[in-house]
Amino acid sequence: MTDTAKPPKQLLAEIGKVDPNKMKHVQTNEENSLPSAEAIAQEKTETELRERIGNFDKNNLKHTQPQEKVVLPTGEDIVHEKTEVELRERIGSFSKGSLYHVEPEEKTVLPTEEDIIHEKTEVELRERIGSFSKDSLKHVEPEEKTVLPTEEEIVHEKTEVELRERIGSFSKDSLKHVEPEEKTVLPSEEDVQQEKTEVELRKSIGEFDKNNLKHQQVDEKNPLPSTEAIEAEKKEEEFKHSIEGFNRKSLKKAETDVKNPLPTKEVIQQEKKAAK
């Protein structure tokens, strides 16, 4: 619905003023939608399936003896557990006396040009939102529509209802007990080789001498804005000053042409049905 359209109450009032003698008689064709061939075939199939399920004889089923299997941890589980044990031992035996005291260095980071522009834009938006007047808004009546379900949605809903009823009435006593079978899995050659490699790496890391490392001096840089950024900021400030100093009295008054479209035949028929 557009802002220039009439509200439903006003349209109903205008429709009530129409002279019925000036209206023409229209013959209504009533259609009766029968189910399609696919829907009939689907319903037949569901009926046959229900009959076959209801007539099924449980005595035709064979008894099955379950096999129990033993599952051992894999190579990855063994390596993971060993790693955790070694880490706990190293953490428990770690000495705080080997740590060096480090003085923290506090740095002052200046905002970039993009941060300054973003902050200015947010300040302007907040000022415009704070000074916005709700009186300039127009009232709009919402239009409510009723959507009927399609044939596919009805069939889907019926199927879900039947499934819920069958699940709710299902008896657990018809289920048979099954014993799980547990298997023993040994680590492969690749897992053993990987474990050996990890052990050698841990030994080399534990025997590493920190005195072989060299001290590096950190070079701190503070980038300043370029001349192009300064020129762009100056142009923005001049543009803002020109907008703030703009004289509204130099604008000319314009008359607004409001158009009100009349309702179509279909809309009138729908309104009559709704009134009944």
CYANA upper distance limits for C-alpha pairs under 8 A (distance plus 0.5 A):
  1 MET  CA      5 ALA  CA      7.12
  1 MET  CA    140 VAL  CA      8.43
  1 MET  CA    142 PRO  CA      8.32
  1 MET  CA    143 GLU  CA      7.99
  3 ASP  CA    138 LYS  CA      7.60
  3 ASP  CA    139 HIS  CA      8.38
  3 ASP  CA    140 VAL  CA      7.10
  4 THR  CA    258 VAL  CA      7.10
  4 THR  CA    259 LYS  CA      6.95
  4 THR  CA    260 ASN  CA      6.60
  5 ALA  CA    260 ASN  CA      6.37
  5 ALA  CA    261 PRO  CA      7.38
  6 LYS  CA     10 GLN  CA      6.91
  6 LYS  CA     11 LEU  CA      7.05
  6 LYS  CA    260 ASN  CA      7.67
  7 PRO  CA     11 LEU  CA      6.97
  7 PRO  CA    140 VAL  CA      8.24
  7 PRO  CA    141 GLU  CA      6.63
  8 PRO  CA     12 LEU  CA      6.62
  8 PRO  CA    141 GLU  CA      8.29
  9 LYS  CA     13 ALA  CA      6.80
 10 GLN  CA     14 GLU  CA      6.83
 11 LEU  CA     15 ILE  CA      6.64
 12 LEU  CA     16 GLY  CA      6.65
 12 LEU  CA    271 GLU  CA      8.12
 13 ALA  CA     17 LYS  CA      7.22
 14 GLU  CA     18 VAL  CA      7.45
 15 ILE  CA    268 ILE  CA      8.31
 19 ASP  CA     23 MET  CA      7.78
 35 PRO  CA     39 ALA  CA      6.55
 35 PRO  CA     40 ILE  CA      7.24
 36 SER  CA     40 ILE  CA      6.93
 37 ALA  CA     41 ALA  CA      6.60
 38 GLU  CA     42 GLN  CA      6.56
 39 ALA  CA     43 GLU  CA      6.67
 40 ILE  CA     44 LYS  CA      6.75
 41 ALA  CA     45 THR  CA      6.72
 42 GLN  CA     46 GLU  CA      6.75
 43 GLU  CA     47 THR  CA      6.69
 44 LYS  CA     48 GLU  CA      6.73
 45 THR  CA     49 LEU  CA      6.70
 46 GLU  CA     50 ARG  CA      6.73
 47 THR  CA     51 GLU  CA      6.79
 48 GLU  CA     52 ARG  CA      6.68
 49 LEU  CA     53 ILE  CA      6.63
 50 ARG  CA     54 GLY  CA      6.57
 51 GLU  CA     55 ASN  CA      6.64
 52 ARG  CA     56 PHE  CA      6.51
 65 GLN  CA    178 VAL  CA      7.83
 65 GLN  CA    179 GLU  CA      8.18
 66 PRO  CA    178 VAL  CA      5.92
 66 PRO  CA    179 GLU  CA      5.15
 66 PRO  CA    180 PRO  CA      6.77
 66 PRO  CA    181 GLU  CA      7.32
 67 GLN  CA    179 GLU  CA      6.65
 67 GLN  CA    180 PRO  CA      6.50
 67 GLN  CA    181 GLU  CA      4.91
 67 GLN  CA    182 GLU  CA      8.19
 68 GLU  CA    179 GLU  CA      6.63
 68 GLU  CA    180 PRO  CA      5.35
 68 GLU  CA    181 GLU  CA      3.50
 68 GLU  CA    182 GLU  CA      5.37
 68 GLU  CA    183 LYS  CA      8.39
 69 LYS  CA    180 PRO  CA      7.28
 69 LYS  CA    181 GLU  CA      4.05
 69 LYS  CA    182 GLU  CA      2.37
 69 LYS  CA    183 LYS  CA      4.63
 69 LYS  CA    184 THR  CA      7.69
 70 VAL  CA    181 GLU  CA      7.54
 70 VAL  CA    182 GLU  CA      4.00
 70 VAL  CA    183 LYS  CA      4.72
 70 VAL  CA    184 THR  CA      5.69
 71 VAL  CA    182 GLU  CA      5.69
 71 VAL  CA    183 LYS  CA      4.99
 71 VAL  CA    184 THR  CA      5.01
 71 VAL  CA    185 VAL  CA      6.87
 72 LEU  CA    183 LYS  CA      7.85
 72 LEU  CA    184 THR  CA      5.57
 72 LEU  CA    185 VAL  CA      6.16
 72 LEU  CA    186 LEU  CA      7.77
 73 PRO  CA     77 ASP  CA      6.30
 73 PRO  CA     78 ILE  CA      7.12
 73 PRO  CA    185 VAL  CA      7.72
 73 PRO  CA    186 LEU  CA      8.43
 74 THR  CA     78 ILE  CA      6.91
 74 THR  CA    185 VAL  CA      7.08
 74 THR  CA    186 LEU  CA      7.17
 74 THR  CA    187 PRO  CA      6.43
 75 GLY  CA     79 VAL  CA      6.68
 75 GLY  CA    186 LEU  CA      7.97
 75 GLY  CA    187 PRO  CA      5.29
 75 GLY  CA    188 SER  CA      7.91
 75 GLY  CA    191 ASP  CA      6.03
 75 GLY  CA    192 VAL  CA      7.91
 76 GLU  CA     80 HIS  CA      6.48
 76 GLU  CA    191 ASP  CA      7.71
 77 ASP  CA     81 GLU  CA      6.61
 78 ILE  CA     82 LYS  CA      6.68
 79 VAL  CA     83 THR  CA      6.63
 79 VAL  CA    195 GLU  CA      6.87
 80 HIS  CA     84 GLU  CA      6.82
 81 GLU  CA     85 VAL  CA      6.76
 82 LYS  CA     86 GLU  CA      6.70
 83 THR  CA     87 LEU  CA      6.62
 84 GLU  CA     88 ARG  CA      6.66
 85 VAL  CA     89 GLU  CA      6.78
 86 GLU  CA     90 ARG  CA      6.66
 87 LEU  CA     91 ILE  CA      6.54
 88 ARG  CA     92 GLY  CA      6.52
 89 GLU  CA     93 SER  CA      6.68
 90 ARG  CA     94 PHE  CA      6.37
111 PRO  CA    115 ASP  CA      6.29
111 PRO  CA    116 ILE  CA      7.12
112 THR  CA    116 ILE  CA      6.94
112 THR  CA    225 PRO  CA      8.38
113 GLU  CA    117 ILE  CA      6.78
113 GLU  CA    225 PRO  CA      7.66
113 GLU  CA    229 ALA  CA      7.81
114 GLU  CA    118 HIS  CA      6.52
115 ASP  CA    119 GLU  CA      6.59
116 ILE  CA    120 LYS  CA      6.72
117 ILE  CA    121 THR  CA      6.69
118 HIS  CA    122 GLU  CA      6.78
119 GLU  CA    123 VAL  CA      6.77
120 LYS  CA    124 GLU  CA      6.80
121 THR  CA    125 LEU  CA      6.69
122 GLU  CA    126 ARG  CA      6.67
123 VAL  CA    127 GLU  CA      6.81
124 GLU  CA    128 ARG  CA      6.74
125 LEU  CA    129 ILE  CA      6.59
126 ARG  CA    130 GLY  CA      6.53
127 GLU  CA    131 SER  CA      6.77
128 ARG  CA    132 PHE  CA      6.60
149 PRO  CA    153 GLU  CA      6.48
149 PRO  CA    154 ILE  CA      7.14
150 THR  CA    154 ILE  CA      6.92
151 GLU  CA    155 VAL  CA      6.79
152 GLU  CA    156 HIS  CA      6.58
153 GLU  CA    157 GLU  CA      6.59
154 ILE  CA    158 LYS  CA      6.72
155 VAL  CA    159 THR  CA      6.75
156 HIS  CA    160 GLU  CA      6.80
157 GLU  CA    161 VAL  CA      6.74
158 LYS  CA    162 GLU  CA      6.79
159 THR  CA    163 LEU  CA      6.69
160 GLU  CA    164 ARG  CA      6.68
161 VAL  CA    165 GLU  CA      6.79
162 GLU  CA    166 ARG  CA      6.70
163 LEU  CA    167 ILE  CA      6.60
164 ARG  CA    168 GLY  CA      6.53
165 GLU  CA    169 SER  CA      6.70
166 ARG  CA    170 PHE  CA      6.56
187 PRO  CA    191 ASP  CA      6.41
187 PRO  CA    192 VAL  CA      7.32
188 SER  CA    192 VAL  CA      6.96
189 GLU  CA    193 GLN  CA      6.62
190 GLU  CA    194 GLN  CA      6.54
191 ASP  CA    195 GLU  CA      6.66
192 VAL  CA    196 LYS  CA      6.85
193 GLN  CA    197 THR  CA      6.79
194 GLN  CA    198 GLU  CA      6.77
195 GLU  CA    199 VAL  CA      6.78
196 LYS  CA    200 GLU  CA      6.86
197 THR  CA    201 LEU  CA      6.74
198 GLU  CA    202 ARG  CA      6.71
199 VAL  CA    203 LYS  CA      6.86
200 GLU  CA    204 SER  CA      6.78
201 LEU  CA    205 ILE  CA      6.65
202 ARG  CA    206 GLY  CA      6.55
203 LYS  CA    207 GLU  CA      6.69
204 SER  CA    208 PHE  CA      6.66
225 PRO  CA    229 ALA  CA      6.57
225 PRO  CA    230 ILE  CA      7.34
226 SER  CA    230 ILE  CA      6.97
227 THR  CA    231 GLU  CA      6.65
228 GLU  CA    232 ALA  CA      6.63
229 ALA  CA    233 GLU  CA      6.71
230 ILE  CA    234 LYS  CA      6.77
231 GLU  CA    235 LYS  CA      6.80
232 ALA  CA    236 GLU  CA      6.85
233 GLU  CA    237 GLU  CA      6.82
234 LYS  CA    238 GLU  CA      6.79
235 LYS  CA    239 PHE  CA      6.63
236 GLU  CA    240 LYS  CA      6.69
237 GLU  CA    241 HIS  CA      6.75
238 GLU  CA    242 SER  CA      6.73
239 PHE  CA    243 ILE  CA      6.86
240 LYS  CA    244 GLU  CA      6.71
241 HIS  CA    245 GLY  CA      6.63
242 SER  CA    246 PHE  CA      6.69
263 PRO  CA    267 VAL  CA      6.39
263 PRO  CA    268 ILE  CA      7.14
264 THR  CA    268 ILE  CA      6.88
265 LYS  CA    269 GLN  CA      6.68
266 GLU  CA    270 GLN  CA      6.72
267 VAL  CA    271 GLU  CA      6.69
268 ILE  CA    272 LYS  CA      6.74
269 GLN  CA    273 LYS  CA      6.77
270 GLN  CA    274 ALA  CA      6.65
271 GLU  CA    275 ALA  CA      6.62
272 LYS  CA    276 LYS  CA      6.81
